[in-house]
Amino acid sequence: MLLIQDFDLSSATTFHLPARARWMAEYDSVDQLRSILADSQFATMKRLHIGAGSNLLFTKSFDGLVLHSAMKGMSTVADDGESVIIRAESGIVWDDFVQHCVDSNLYGAENLSYIPGEVGASAVQNIGAYGVEVKDLIVKVEALDTFTSGMVTFTADECRYGYRDSLFKRPDLAGRYIITAVHYRLWHTPRYTLDYGPLKELREVTYLTRSEE
Ligand SMILES: Cc1cc2nc3c(=O)[nH]c(=O)nc-3n(C[C@H](O)[C@H](O)[C@H](O)COP(=O)(O)OP(=O)(O)OC[C@H]3O[C@@H](n4cnc5c(N)ncnc54)[C@H](O)[C@@H]3O)c2cc1C
């Protein structure tokens, strides 16, 4: 666990704007997260959970606790021969997850290649590109309910996904749920989505691997 007072936020966002946070805590497990939240010195403080800071702009310093997940576990939790379900923890860099799928010949995430950010935020933002949104892959989201300290799970339907939108962005729920892991369904056989704009032309060409790009 990392706990830093008067934290320099400029390295925590892609804009690198100068700003500071009163505290920053990075946790490696749900137990550590729970103990940070239970700590009396943080109990009354404003809180903000960040990922890679690629959809965040700090225009001034944050007088509160910034949380970040360093949980990076990944495992296959189901495989019915046609599809697999991969459980990925919130601190994994999103593109590392996509790369893992590509390397494992698992299909479905490739259109979302190179989107900046981490797994946790992917399920908040419903990231999307080239005709695919991550809601098409999400089966289940695990989260810590900061009101009860209990773990909760949401099905994709329960996440109420819309365009770059989800239940987790509802003003009355903002900050309540800290996403700890996301379950994604990937396919063993190619299911390319090539209906979007210039991707239509790819029907005519040989697919490149990343090393050939
Ligand atoms: C150059 C560039 C290109 C981009 N291209 C695309 C694109 O093609 N498609 C697209 O959809 N987006 C795109 N984005 C936006 C960005 O990649 C996404 O919004 C991404 O999901 C942000 O991830 P992050 O980890 O950086 O989250 P952050 O910016 O750190 O946080 C985003 C939101 O998620 C919340 N959050 C983060 N982690 C958690 C957690 N574990 N639990 C609960 N809440 C959490 C934060 O509080 C915040 O509200 C782009 C951004 C940049 C800078």
The ligand as a MOL file (V3000), in Angstrom:
LIG
                    3D

  0  0  0     0  0            999 V3000
M  V30 BEGIN CTAB
M  V30 COUNTS 53 58 0 0 0
M  V30 BEGIN ATOM
M  V30 1 C -5.9390 10.5450 -26.0700 0
M  V30 2 C -7.2210 9.9710 -25.5080 0
M  V30 3 C -7.9640 9.1360 -26.3190 0
M  V30 4 C -9.1570 8.5910 -25.8300 0
M  V30 5 N -9.9020 7.7640 -26.6600 0
M  V30 6 C -11.0580 7.2430 -26.1890 0
M  V30 7 C -11.8290 6.3670 -27.0240 0
M  V30 8 O -11.4920 6.0750 -28.1620 0
M  V30 9 N -12.9840 5.8510 -26.4970 0
M  V30 10 C -13.3900 6.1430 -25.2150 0
M  V30 11 O -14.4310 5.6180 -24.7900 0
M  V30 12 N -12.6640 6.9420 -24.4180 0
M  V30 13 C -11.5200 7.5070 -24.8640 0
M  V30 14 N -10.8010 8.3450 -24.0660 0
M  V30 15 C -11.2640 8.6050 -22.6950 0
M  V30 16 C -10.6100 7.6740 -21.6590 0
M  V30 17 O -9.6990 6.8040 -22.2780 0
M  V30 18 C -11.6930 6.8300 -20.9640 0
M  V30 19 O -12.6600 7.6540 -20.3560 0
M  V30 20 C -11.0850 5.8810 -19.9180 0
M  V30 21 O -12.0640 4.9840 -19.4600 0
M  V30 22 C -10.4970 6.6330 -18.7300 0
M  V30 23 O -9.8310 5.6720 -17.9390 0
M  V30 24 P -8.9130 6.1090 -16.7260 0
M  V30 25 O -8.4330 4.8850 -16.0590 0
M  V30 26 O -7.9000 7.0790 -17.1890 0
M  V30 27 O -9.9860 6.8220 -15.7790 0
M  V30 28 P -9.9160 8.2270 -15.0550 0
M  V30 29 O -9.8680 9.3420 -16.0770 0
M  V30 30 O -8.8650 8.2240 -14.0120 0
M  V30 31 O -11.3600 8.2250 -14.3590 0
M  V30 32 C -12.5380 8.2640 -15.1410 0
M  V30 33 C -13.7670 8.1340 -14.2310 0
M  V30 34 O -13.8190 6.8200 -13.6830 0
M  V30 35 C -13.8190 6.8660 -12.2500 0
M  V30 36 N -13.0630 5.6870 -11.7860 0
M  V30 37 C -11.8110 5.3250 -12.1460 0
M  V30 38 N -11.4720 4.1420 -11.6140 0
M  V30 39 C -12.5370 3.7550 -10.8680 0
M  V30 40 C -12.8050 2.6020 -10.0380 0
M  V30 41 N -11.9260 1.6010 -9.8850 0
M  V30 42 N -14.0070 2.5370 -9.4010 0
M  V30 43 C -14.9200 3.5330 -9.5640 0
M  V30 44 N -14.7280 4.6260 -10.3210 0
M  V30 45 C -13.5450 4.7380 -10.9700 0
M  V30 46 C -13.2100 8.2000 -11.8980 0
M  V30 47 O -13.6300 8.6640 -10.6320 0
M  V30 48 C -13.7250 9.0720 -13.0210 0
M  V30 49 O -15.0390 9.4710 -12.7520 0
M  V30 50 C -9.5970 8.8990 -24.5150 0
M  V30 51 C -8.8140 9.7260 -23.6930 0
M  V30 52 C -7.6350 10.2620 -24.1840 0
M  V30 53 C -6.8060 11.1470 -23.2900 0
M  V30 END ATOM
M  V30 BEGIN BOND
M  V30 1 1 1 2
M  V30 2 1 2 3
M  V30 3 2 2 52
M  V30 4 2 3 4
M  V30 5 1 4 5
M  V30 6 1 4 50
M  V30 7 2 5 6
M  V30 8 1 6 7
M  V30 9 1 6 13
M  V30 10 2 7 8
M  V30 11 1 7 9
M  V30 12 1 9 10
M  V30 13 2 10 11
M  V30 14 1 10 12
M  V30 15 2 12 13
M  V30 16 1 13 14
M  V30 17 1 14 15
M  V30 18 1 14 50
M  V30 19 1 15 16
M  V30 20 1 16 17
M  V30 21 1 16 18
M  V30 22 1 18 19
M  V30 23 1 18 20
M  V30 24 1 20 21
M  V30 25 1 20 22
M  V30 26 1 22 23
M  V30 27 1 23 24
M  V30 28 2 24 25
M  V30 29 1 24 26
M  V30 30 1 24 27
M  V30 31 1 27 28
M  V30 32 2 28 29
M  V30 33 1 28 30
M  V30 34 1 28 31
M  V30 35 1 31 32
M  V30 36 1 32 33
M  V30 37 1 33 34
M  V30 38 1 33 48
M  V30 39 1 34 35
M  V30 40 1 35 36
M  V30 41 1 35 46
M  V30 42 1 36 37
M  V30 43 1 36 45
M  V30 44 2 37 38
M  V30 45 1 38 39
M  V30 46 1 39 40
M  V30 47 2 39 45
M  V30 48 1 40 41
M  V30 49 2 40 42
M  V30 50 1 42 43
M  V30 51 2 43 44
M  V30 52 1 44 45
M  V30 53 1 46 47
M  V30 54 1 46 48
M  V30 55 1 48 49
M  V30 56 2 50 51
M  V30 57 1 51 52
M  V30 58 1 52 53
M  V30 END BOND
M  V30 END CTAB
M  END
